[in-house]
Amino acid sequence: MTNWFRGMIADGHNGSVSSKRVVTLLAFMFCSIAFFANMFFGKHIDQFIYETMAYIAMAGLGVTVAEKFSSKPQSTPPTILKPPADPPVRNTRND
């Protein structure tokens, strides 16, 4: 169970925990709790609080999906292009 949960919030590139996924999961959980508290227990949740948490959850989901389609980091660093060599000095003397 813990491996499944850790895999769900892990970064797709190197396996570390992604803060974006943790924040998105927490925002989704808070929205779910607020929804059930309003629906079944009659607790009033201010609309702007609920909408803000929903926007955070949607933005986090969008970033996570976009991250999935981005290119993976290369295993070797990119080669650095050297500046062109100076042209040979021409002899301009008139001998």
Buried (B, 14 or more C-beta within 10 A) or exposed (E): EEEEEEEEBBBEEEEEEBEBBEBBBBBBEBBEEBEEEEEEEEEEBEEEEBEEBBEBBBBBBEBBEEBEEEEEEEEEEEEEEEEEEEEEEEEEEEE
